[in-house]
């Protein structure tokens, strides 16, 4: 069996996420979504210039909106071999491409060993640790971390130079702060903020928070994702991916708001967890529903680990009048 890379990501907001079996449900309180405005700051290098109105789901855009929400606007990225933890559990989550950057960030941080630096006597309780690590398939990440040996807090940055992790090559810089266990040097939490963090095909601008201590895994972040080839910018807002690990499979749920620059936004909810069995590339079951303007909606259903189907209610009358027929995951 293949090993997971252990990573748990959870957003640090002023409200908590009420948890239920199989994950946590994201609660939105942003008011009227139709009047939602793009939030930018002085350091933002990627701007979302597309429509911020809610998308009406039509026969022409139902498939692109459903698959875009499912893949976080990164459907053009070829699947890579990503694993979620160092445990003996095994499954692949190649299709959940919004996790590509969080996986690399979390894994690179967890590779930093603080034990030796913390054990060396010093006149100050605040120490600085700097070094670089080679990627598993090339490149390197350089880091500088300032550590408080009393409070267990840290801050610093990571600089990726063609850093290759399981076939994903990342370049760019990320600031990070969080907490660690003073006795062992093991990281507990981390919050990354970054601009122009890029892989082979996308550039990401946003913030991701991680909690390495929670179960099940919860990944929630907000970011702009720019496709290098087309130049289009997608917006993932309060995007949450919940992962429940079992001995032979992973169950995955997605929630949040997905902005397509041409069509506007849809809200997405996993009504049935996507089940990915060990050694499979795609889910054998599961269903995602997106909600559009005027009660229109679409749903993406996993038929088996090879096929899926998209249906849409384009009239807003509760009747699914569009059916894509059987589609292949590999064509996604």
Secondary structure, DSSP 8 states (H G I E B T S, - for coil): --------B----SS---EETTEE--------GGG------TT------S--SB----TTTHHHHHHHHHHTT-TTS--------SSS-----TT-TTHHHHHHHHHHHHT---HHHHHS--SSSEEEEEEEEE-TTS-EEEEEEEEETTT-EEEEEEEEEEEEETTEEEEEEEEEEEEE-TTT--EEEEEEEEEEEE-SSEEEEEEEEEETT-SSEEEEEEEEEEETTT--EEEEEEEEEEEEEETTEEEEEEEEEEEETTTEEEEEEEEEEEEEETT-SS-SEEEEEEE-GGG-EEEEEE-SSSEEEEEEESSSSS---EE---EEGGG-
